[in-house]
Amino acid sequence: MITYETDGERLADTTACAGIRADLKMCLLESNCCRIDKKTPRECLKQGNVPTECQALRNTFFECKRSLLDNRTRFRGHKGY
């Protein structure tokens, strides 16, 4: 996982799930599908040619976005902060 708080660096995007989104983007861009096959991250996800780490991050990102719509998060707080 990527750390963003070192040396004063921060993400420009401060919305919920921004850290997970950035990790997913970097994972996809560093995969062989994007680097060697020169495909877009979206094409790689549709074809399923991504490593298991990226698939896990995709699932985590989905769960984070879904939690934004869940009324129980009023008490628990948003994931990904």
trRosetta pair geometry for C-beta under 8 A, 3 or more apart (Angstrom, degrees):
i j d omega theta_ij theta_ji phi_ij phi_ji
1 23 5.8 -25 -140 -121 73 139
2 19 8.0 -161 73 -167 91 84
2 22 6.7 -97 65 119 136 106
2 23 5.5 -171 20 -99 102 82
2 26 6.1 65 -38 43 144 161
3 6 5.5 61 118 -15 113 110
4 9 5.8 -113 -174 111 64 93
4 10 5.9 82 147 -129 108 38
4 11 5.4 -10 -172 -35 159 87
4 19 6.8 -133 4 -118 135 98
4 22 7.4 48 -66 94 135 158
5 9 7.3 -161 -121 71 9 68
5 10 6.8 34 -101 -92 56 77
6 9 6.3 0 72 36 59 102
11 14 6.8 155 92 -74 97 54
11 18 5.4 157 124 139 154 125
11 19 6.7 -145 -21 -82 153 66
11 22 6.0 -122 -109 -48 131 152
13 18 4.1 -176 113 -138 104 130
13 21 7.3 -51 99 71 151 133
13 22 7.5 174 52 -54 122 109
14 18 6.3 -88 -122 -1 10 161
15 18 5.2 121 61 -54 67 109
16 64 6.9 -172 149 166 95 103
16 68 5.9 146 90 -88 148 117
16 78 4.5 -77 -128 165 132 149
16 79 7.5 82 -176 66 107 52
16 80 5.5 102 -178 73 69 122
16 81 6.9 -46 -122 -62 74 86
17 20 5.0 -54 -164 45 72 114
17 21 5.7 80 136 -29 85 101
17 61 6.2 100 -172 -144 120 71
17 64 4.0 135 -102 132 114 133
17 65 5.9 -4 -50 -64 172 69
17 68 7.5 -76 -17 -43 124 122
17 78 7.7 -99 -36 166 78 115
17 79 7.1 42 -80 92 84 82
17 80 4.2 34 -89 119 46 178
18 21 5.5 -55 -146 36 32 114
18 22 6.3 32 156 -19 66 105
18 80 7.1 131 26 154 51 122
19 22 5.8 -53 -148 35 31 110
19 23 6.4 31 153 -17 64 105
19 80 5.8 176 44 -172 97 87
20 23 5.7 -53 -148 37 33 112
20 24 6.3 34 153 -20 65 106
20 57 6.6 174 -170 -165 83 86
20 60 5.6 -138 -149 117 132 106
20 61 4.7 174 135 -90 118 78
20 64 5.5 151 38 -1 158 160
20 80 5.1 -78 -9 -121 115 116
21 24 5.8 -55 -149 36 30 111
21 25 6.4 32 153 -21 64 105
21 61 6.1 104 -80 -129 60 124
22 25 5.7 -51 -148 34 32 113
22 26 6.4 27 156 -14 65 106
23 26 6.0 -58 -148 40 30 107
23 27 6.2 32 155 -21 65 109
23 57 5.5 -139 113 -141 105 136
24 27 5.7 -54 -145 36 30 113
24 28 6.3 27 158 -17 65 107
24 54 6.7 98 -146 -150 69 75
24 57 4.4 179 -90 135 82 121
24 58 6.0 109 -133 -76 127 59
24 61 5.4 -17 -42 -43 150 145
25 28 6.0 -60 -150 38 27 107
25 29 6.2 20 157 -14 66 111
25 41 7.0 -56 -136 -90 59 171
26 29 5.8 -57 -141 41 31 108
26 30 6.1 20 162 -11 66 113
27 30 6.2 -67 -146 43 24 103
27 31 6.7 41 152 -44 61 99
27 50 7.6 69 133 -172 101 116
27 51 7.3 -115 178 55 104 108
27 53 5.8 -141 -146 112 133 102
27 54 4.2 173 134 -94 123 88
27 57 5.6 139 21 27 158 155
28 31 5.7 -41 -154 5 34 119
28 33 7.9 -51 -165 68 71 112
28 34 6.0 91 151 -31 69 142
28 41 3.8 59 146 -131 140 115
28 44 6.2 156 -158 73 98 138
28 45 7.1 -31 -120 -52 131 99
28 50 6.4 -38 -113 -122 76 128
28 54 5.6 110 -73 -141 67 135
29 34 5.3 -104 -137 109 36 159
29 35 7.7 84 164 -57 52 85
29 41 6.5 -46 -63 -70 64 118
30 34 7.4 34 22 61 12 122
30 35 6.9 12 -160 -41 30 124
31 34 5.3 85 63 15 82 96
31 35 6.8 -174 88 2 38 95
31 44 6.3 128 85 -176 140 157
31 49 7.6 138 146 123 133 78
31 50 5.4 -56 -122 -132 165 72
31 51 5.9 -158 -116 -5 107 95
31 54 6.2 -25 -65 -36 133 152
32 35 5.9 -66 -129 51 31 100
32 36 4.8 -9 -172 16 76 120
32 37 7.0 69 139 -6 70 96
32 49 7.8 -96 80 156 89 103
33 36 7.4 -29 -83 50 9 85
33 37 5.2 -33 -157 38 46 126
33 39 5.5 -51 161 52 86 118
33 43 7.8 -163 160 97 118 88
33 44 3.8 116 120 -118 145 120
33 47 7.5 173 -142 69 140 124
33 49 4.2 128 -91 112 132 112
33 50 6.2 -68 11 -80 142 62
34 37 7.2 -18 -57 57 10 84
34 38 7.4 46 -174 -115 39 18
34 39 6.1 -95 -98 67 49 67
34 40 7.3 21 -115 -156 93 13
34 41 6.0 -1 -83 -75 130 68
34 44 6.0 -60 -52 -39 83 148
35 38 7.9 -28 147 -68 14 50
37 44 7.9 136 69 -89 129 100
37 49 7.5 7 21 125 158 153
39 43 4.3 -111 175 85 113 129
39 44 5.4 136 100 -54 121 85
39 47 7.8 -18 154 15 165 138
39 49 7.8 67 56 67 150 135
40 43 4.7 96 56 5 80 101
40 44 7.1 -145 95 -5 43 86
41 44 5.5 -55 -148 37 36 114
41 45 6.3 35 155 -19 68 104
42 45 5.8 -54 -149 36 31 110
42 46 6.4 30 154 -18 65 106
43 46 5.8 -55 -147 37 32 110
43 47 6.2 20 159 -9 66 111
44 47 6.1 -63 -144 45 27 103
44 49 5.1 -95 -151 69 76 91
44 50 5.3 94 148 -62 108 96
45 48 7.5 33 -176 -73 30 36
45 50 6.3 8 -91 -22 56 138
45 58 6.9 144 -131 -106 119 148
50 54 4.1 -90 162 81 122 138
50 55 6.0 148 94 -50 109 80
50 58 7.8 89 93 -25 154 133
51 54 5.2 99 60 7 74 99
51 55 7.3 -136 104 -2 42 89
52 55 5.3 -52 -147 38 41 114
52 56 6.3 44 153 -22 69 102
53 56 5.8 -53 -151 35 31 111
53 57 6.5 29 151 -16 64 106
54 57 5.6 -52 -146 39 35 111
54 58 6.3 41 152 -24 65 102
55 58 5.5 -48 -147 32 33 115
55 59 6.6 33 153 -17 63 103
56 59 5.8 -53 -151 36 33 111
56 60 6.3 33 151 -18 65 107
57 60 5.5 -52 -144 39 34 113
57 61 6.2 38 154 -21 66 104
58 61 5.7 -52 -147 36 30 112
58 62 6.5 34 151 -21 62 104
59 62 5.6 -51 -149 34 33 114
59 63 6.4 32 153 -17 65 105
60 63 5.7 -53 -148 37 32 111
60 64 6.3 35 152 -21 64 106
61 64 5.6 -52 -147 35 32 114
61 65 6.4 28 156 -14 65 105
62 65 6.0 -58 -148 39 29 106
62 66 6.1 28 154 -19 65 110
63 66 5.6 -55 -143 39 30 112
63 67 6.4 37 155 -27 63 103
63 79 6.9 -18 119 67 91 162
64 67 5.8 -51 -151 27 29 113
64 68 7.4 39 148 -27 58 95
64 78 7.7 61 -165 176 83 86
64 79 4.6 -124 -118 88 80 113
64 80 4.6 59 -144 -39 136 128
65 68 5.8 -42 -164 15 40 116
65 69 7.8 26 147 -7 61 99
66 69 6.1 -61 -165 37 44 105
66 70 6.6 50 141 -33 71 106
67 70 5.1 -48 -146 23 44 121
67 73 5.3 111 168 -76 86 134
67 78 6.4 135 115 -142 115 61
67 79 5.0 78 53 8 161 110
68 73 7.0 -56 -111 40 24 168
68 78 6.4 28 -92 -125 74 110
70 73 5.1 100 82 -18 91 101
71 74 6.2 -15 177 -7 59 110
72 75 6.2 -55 -177 38 60 102
72 76 6.0 28 138 2 85 117
73 76 5.4 -72 -127 58 46 94
73 77 6.4 -75 -172 84 79 9
73 78 5.9 53 -177 -81 130 55
77 81 7.2 -73 158 19 115 135
78 81 5.9 93 85 -30 94 110
